[in-house]
Amino acid sequence: MDRILFALLCGLAFGILDVAVMIPMKFENRRKKYEALSSAFIERFMLGFLIPLVRLKIHPALTGLILGVGLSVPTALITRAYAPIIGIGIVGGVVIGFITRAVMG
């Protein structure tokens, strides 16, 4: 499979999954909910997109861990929701890393 197509699929899957988890959450108003869901989708899409494309000389799961933490911490600091945001970033990053290793070799 083409690496860029695979990265797009990983990004879409992770973004959609993260938004699906957030849909039941309560927000102040409709606009804030739209902003939060859009922001979460873009952040997770980029994380899922980058992991298959970044080739460090380590296992892709470790690459996923590093990117998952690094790209999740700024949002966690802003929202003060550390555990769920960083946790989902770590789990998603590591899972995408293992999938990348299995599919891309």
N, CA, C and O of each residue as an XYZ file, in Angstrom:
420
protein
N       0.842     -1.180      0.000
C       0.000      0.000      0.000
C       0.888      1.243      0.000
O       1.942      1.266      0.636
N       0.460      2.247     -0.701
C       1.172      3.516     -0.747
C       1.210      4.143      0.650
O       0.186      4.206      1.330
N       2.376      4.602      1.072
C       2.554      5.143      2.421
C       1.680      6.373      2.678
O       1.135      6.516      3.772
N       1.537      7.254      1.700
C       0.721      8.465      1.902
C      -0.761      8.109      2.010
O      -1.469      8.671      2.845
N      -1.230      7.198      1.189
C      -2.619      6.755      1.285
C      -2.863      6.095      2.643
O      -3.890      6.342      3.275
N      -1.936      5.268      3.090
C      -2.054      4.634      4.394
C      -2.090      5.686      5.507
O      -2.884      5.578      6.441
N      -1.229      6.703      5.405
C      -1.202      7.772      6.404
C      -2.529      8.538      6.418
O      -3.030      8.885      7.488
N      -3.095      8.800      5.250
C      -4.404      9.470      5.182
C      -5.486      8.628      5.858
O      -6.321      9.159      6.591
N      -5.472      7.335      5.614
C      -6.459      6.448      6.238
C      -6.296      6.412      7.756
O      -7.285      6.441      8.488
N      -5.060      6.348      8.227
C      -4.813      6.364      9.671
C      -5.288      7.683     10.283
O      -5.908      7.690     11.346
N      -5.000      8.781      9.620
C      -5.426     10.088     10.112
C      -6.936     10.209     10.177
O      -7.488     10.675     11.173
N      -7.603      9.787      9.109
C      -9.070      9.843      9.099
C      -9.665      8.958     10.187
O     -10.581      9.372     10.897
N      -9.151      7.753     10.317
C      -9.685      6.827     11.319
C      -9.504      7.374     12.731
O     -10.434      7.330     13.536
N      -8.319      7.885     13.035
C      -8.054      8.396     14.379
C      -8.878      9.654     14.649
O      -9.418      9.820     15.743
N      -8.975     10.533     13.660
C      -9.775     11.746     13.826
C     -11.239     11.437     14.059
O     -11.860     12.007     14.956
N     -11.796     10.542     13.264
C     -13.209     10.169     13.408
C     -13.448      9.485     14.746
O     -14.445      9.765     15.411
N     -12.555      8.598     15.149
C     -12.708      7.908     16.424
C     -12.702      8.895     17.592
O     -13.520      8.780     18.506
N     -11.790      9.854     17.566
C     -11.703     10.823     18.651
C     -12.960     11.695     18.713
O     -13.467     11.977     19.799
N     -13.456     12.118     17.560
C     -14.687     12.921     17.530
C     -15.870     12.096     18.032
O     -16.718     12.611     18.761
N     -15.933     10.834     17.651
C     -17.032      9.976     18.095
C     -17.055      9.847     19.625
O     -18.125      9.806     20.232
N     -15.883      9.785     20.235
C     -15.795      9.708     21.690
C     -16.287     11.006     22.335
O     -16.849     10.977     23.429
N     -16.080     12.139     21.665
C     -16.430     13.439     22.228
C     -17.885     13.850     22.007
O     -18.377     14.729     22.714
N     -18.576     13.252     21.065
C     -19.939     13.684     20.731
C     -20.874     13.722     21.946
O     -21.625     14.689     22.077
N     -20.870     12.732     22.834
C     -21.795     12.792     23.976
C     -21.481     13.883     25.014
O     -22.315     14.174     25.870
N     -20.302     14.479     24.944
C     -19.912     15.477     25.940
C     -20.810     16.707     25.864
O     -21.318     17.061     24.800
N     -20.996     17.355     27.023
C     -21.790     18.588     27.105
C     -20.866     19.791     26.950
O     -19.759     19.818     27.489
N     -21.344     20.789     26.198
C     -20.604     22.028     25.987
C     -21.510     23.205     26.309
O     -22.730     23.055     26.387
N     -20.903     24.394     26.498
C     -21.673     25.593     26.813
C     -22.730     25.886     25.752
O     -23.878     26.196     26.069
N     -22.330     25.785     24.509
C     -23.266     26.059     23.412
C     -22.822     25.293     22.174
O     -21.782     24.634     22.166
N     -23.623     25.396     21.149
C     -23.380     24.657     19.903
C     -22.064     25.054     19.241
O     -21.349     24.202     18.713
N     -21.750     26.336     19.269
C     -20.519     26.827     18.639
C     -19.282     26.239     19.326
O     -18.350     25.803     18.652
N     -19.269     26.225     20.659
C     -18.123     25.677     21.384
C     -17.954     24.182     21.097
O     -16.831     23.689     20.997
N     -19.070     23.467     20.966
C     -18.998     22.049     20.650
C     -18.400     21.853     19.259
O     -17.541     20.991     19.072
N     -18.847     22.645     18.281
C     -18.317     22.560     16.922
C     -16.808     22.854     16.921
O     -16.033     22.151     16.272
N     -16.408     23.889     17.648
C     -14.986     24.243     17.710
C     -14.156     23.125     18.344
O     -13.077     22.792     17.854
N     -14.663     22.552     19.429
C     -13.930     21.485     20.116
C     -13.818     20.238     19.238
O     -12.752     19.628     19.156
N     -14.915     19.861     18.584
C     -14.888     18.670     17.724
C     -13.985     18.891     16.513
O     -13.240     17.992     16.123
N     -14.046     20.072     15.922
C     -13.185     20.380     14.767
C     -11.717     20.353     15.157
O     -10.886     19.780     14.453
N     -11.408     20.973     16.275
C     -10.029     21.014     16.754
C      -9.508     19.608     17.061
O      -8.385     19.260     16.697
N     -10.328     18.814     17.728
C      -9.925     17.445     18.063
C      -9.700     16.624     16.796
O      -8.730     15.871     16.706
N     -10.590     16.767     15.821
C     -10.422     16.012     14.579
C      -9.116     16.380     13.892
O      -8.367     15.496     13.477
N      -8.834     17.667     13.766
C      -7.618     18.108     13.071
C      -6.369     17.620     13.802
O      -5.429     17.132     13.174
N      -6.362     17.753     15.124
C      -5.193     17.307     15.891
C      -4.956     15.808     15.730
O      -3.828     15.386     15.474
N      -5.992     15.008     15.875
C      -5.841     13.564     15.779
C      -5.599     13.109     14.341
O      -4.883     12.136     14.107
N      -6.197     13.812     13.383
C      -5.916     13.490     11.989
C      -4.423     13.663     11.714
O      -3.788     12.786     11.129
N      -3.872     14.793     12.138
C      -2.455     15.053     11.882
C      -1.563     14.037     12.598
O      -0.546     13.609     12.051
N      -1.936     13.656     13.802
C      -1.156     12.645     14.514
C      -1.175     11.320     13.747
O      -0.131     10.711     13.514
N      -2.369     10.886     13.361
C      -2.486      9.638     12.601
C      -1.819      9.706     11.246
O      -1.324      8.693     10.750
N      -1.794     10.874     10.637
C      -1.168     11.071      9.334
C       0.364     11.046      9.451
O       1.045     10.468      8.604
N       0.890     11.666     10.486
C       2.344     11.795     10.607
C       3.058     10.506     11.015
O       4.155     10.230     10.529
N       2.459      9.728     11.888
C       3.152      8.542     12.409
C       3.647      7.617     11.292
O       4.809      7.214     11.325
N       2.820      7.266     10.311
C       3.334      6.391      9.246
C       4.392      7.050      8.353
O       5.165      6.359      7.690
N       4.424      8.375      8.337
C       5.359      9.068      7.448
C       6.702      9.381      8.095
O       7.707      9.530      7.399
N       6.724      9.482      9.424
C       7.972      9.798     10.132
C       8.760      8.501     10.312
O       8.271      7.544     10.912
N       9.975      8.482      9.790
C      10.813      7.282      9.869
C      12.049      7.552     10.716
O      13.097      7.956     10.211
N      11.902      7.322     11.997
C      13.040      7.388     12.898
C      13.655      5.993     12.939
O      13.029      5.030     12.495
N      14.823      5.879     13.444
C      15.461      4.552     13.491
C      15.075      3.822     14.772
O      15.915      3.245     15.462
N      13.787      3.864     15.064
C      13.228      3.154     16.213
C      11.936      2.487     15.745
O      11.466      2.739     14.635
N      11.371      1.643     16.592
C      10.112      0.974     16.262
C       9.028      2.034     16.035
O       8.980      3.019     16.771
N       8.162      1.855     15.036
C       7.101      2.834     14.782
C       6.181      3.074     15.983
O       5.597      4.152     16.093
N       6.037      2.097     16.885
C       5.224      2.311     18.082
C       5.865      3.358     18.994
O       5.160      4.146     19.624
N       7.197      3.369     19.067
C       7.885      4.405     19.842
C       7.753      5.768     19.171
O       7.608      6.788     19.843
N       7.804      5.776     17.846
C       7.549      7.016     17.112
C       6.146      7.512     17.431
O       5.947      8.703     17.667
N       5.173      6.608     17.438
C       3.803      6.966     17.776
C       3.680      7.503     19.189
O       2.943      8.457     19.436
N       4.404      6.887     20.120
C       4.400      7.355     21.503
C       4.951      8.779     21.603
O       4.354      9.641     22.248
N       6.077      9.010     20.967
C       6.708     10.334     21.010
C       5.802     11.390     20.387
O       5.576     12.448     20.974
N       5.285     11.096     19.197
C       4.404     12.064     18.536
C       3.081     12.212     19.287
O       2.537     13.313     19.375
N       2.568     11.115     19.824
C       1.314     11.170     20.572
C       1.409     12.095     21.773
O       0.508     12.895     22.023
N       2.497     11.984     22.512
C       2.693     12.866     23.668
C       2.969     14.290     23.208
O       2.342     15.236     23.684
N       3.903     14.436     22.287
C       4.318     15.770     21.856
C       3.212     16.608     21.239
O       3.153     17.819     21.454
N       2.337     15.970     20.474
C       1.263     16.721     19.829
C       0.030     16.861     20.723
O      -0.850     17.668     20.422
N      -0.051     16.108     21.797
C      -1.209     16.187     22.692
C      -0.999     17.150     23.862
O      -1.959     17.739     24.358
N       0.235     17.312     24.300
C       0.508     18.144     25.472
C       0.026     19.592     25.306
O      -0.577     20.117     26.242
N       0.254     20.267     24.176
C      -0.230     21.652     24.083
C      -1.740     21.784     24.301
O      -2.183     22.688     25.009
N      -2.520     20.905     23.711
C      -3.967     20.950     23.893
C      -4.330     20.632     25.339
O      -5.226     21.259     25.905
N      -3.647     19.667     25.938
C      -3.910     19.317     27.338
C      -3.612     20.498     28.262
O      -4.350     20.739     29.217
N      -2.550     21.223     27.986
C      -2.221     22.395     28.803
C      -3.291     23.479     28.673
O      -3.672     24.099     29.666
N      -3.770     23.704     27.466
C      -4.789     24.739     27.242
C      -6.105     24.365     27.904
O      -6.734     25.207     28.545
N      -6.529     23.125     27.762
C      -7.838     22.698     28.271
C      -7.792     22.225     29.718
O      -8.831     22.124     30.371
N      -6.599     21.936     30.222
C      -6.395     21.384     31.564
C      -7.059     20.011     31.732
O      -7.387     19.600     32.845
N      -7.246     19.323     30.627
C      -7.772     17.951     30.643
C      -6.622     17.028     30.276
O      -6.598     16.451     29.189
N      -5.674     16.893     31.186
C      -4.418     16.213     30.897
C      -4.582     14.724     30.586
O      -4.163     14.264     29.524
N      -5.179     13.984     31.490
C      -5.239     12.525     31.343
C      -5.964     12.070     30.081
O      -5.418     11.246     29.347
N      -7.168     12.566     29.793
C      -7.845     12.039     28.603
C      -7.158     12.430     27.297
O      -7.072     11.614     26.379
N      -6.680     13.637     27.205
C      -6.081     14.089     25.944
C      -4.734     13.416     25.712
O      -4.480     12.886     24.630
N      -3.875     13.437     26.717
C      -2.560     12.806     26.551
C      -2.717     11.285     26.460
O      -2.021     10.634     25.681
N      -3.620     10.726     27.246
C      -3.850      9.282     27.215
C      -4.307      8.783     25.854
O      -3.784      7.790     25.348
N      -5.281      9.467     25.257
C      -5.755      9.073     23.926
C      -4.641      9.268     22.892
O      -4.501      8.468     21.967
N      -3.853     10.332     23.053
C      -2.726     10.553     22.136
C      -1.706      9.436     22.216
O      -1.195      8.979     21.193
N      -1.408      8.995     23.429
C      -0.439      7.914     23.613
C      -0.978      6.598     23.056
O      -0.311      5.932     22.265
N      -2.178      6.233     23.471
C      -2.753      4.961     23.023
C      -2.903      4.943     21.506
O      -2.498      3.986     20.847
N      -3.486      6.002     20.959
C      -3.660      6.072     19.507
C      -2.334      6.051     18.767
O      -2.199      5.374     17.748
N      -1.352      6.793     19.277
C      -0.046      6.831     18.640
C       0.637      5.477     18.618
O       1.196      5.071     17.599
N       0.592      4.782     19.743
C       1.226      3.463     19.827
C       0.495      2.455     18.935
O       1.131      1.669     18.233
N      -0.835      2.478     18.962
C      -1.609      1.554     18.117
C      -1.321      1.810     16.640
O      -1.104      0.865     15.881
N      -1.317      3.068     16.227
C      -1.018      3.390     14.826
C       0.411      2.971     14.488
O       0.675      2.522     13.373
N       1.332      3.113     15.439
C       2.706      2.661     15.220
C       2.779      1.167     14.963
O       3.473      0.727     14.047
N       2.066      0.382     15.768
C       2.058     -1.076     15.560
C       1.391     -1.439     14.231
O       1.863     -2.322     13.516
N       0.305     -0.762     13.910
C      -0.369     -1.024     12.628
C       0.550     -0.652     11.471
O       0.618     -1.372     10.474
N       1.247      0.455     11.597
C       2.190      0.877     10.551
C       3.260     -0.184     10.354
O       3.608     -0.518      9.221
N       3.786     -0.716     11.458
C       4.825     -1.748     11.361
C       4.279     -3.001     10.655
O       4.970     -3.617      9.844
N       3.027     -3.367     10.978
C       2.425     -4.564     10.396
C       2.139     -4.388      8.902
O       2.338     -5.316      8.118
N       1.681     -3.216      8.515
C       1.285     -2.979      7.121
C       2.473     -2.574      6.243
O       2.621     -3.062      5.123
N       3.309     -1.686      6.759
C       4.387     -1.117      5.957
C       5.708     -1.854      6.135
O       6.623     -1.697      5.326
N       5.811     -2.654      7.187
C       7.038     -3.418      7.410
C       8.140     -2.711      8.080
O       9.203     -3.293      8.300
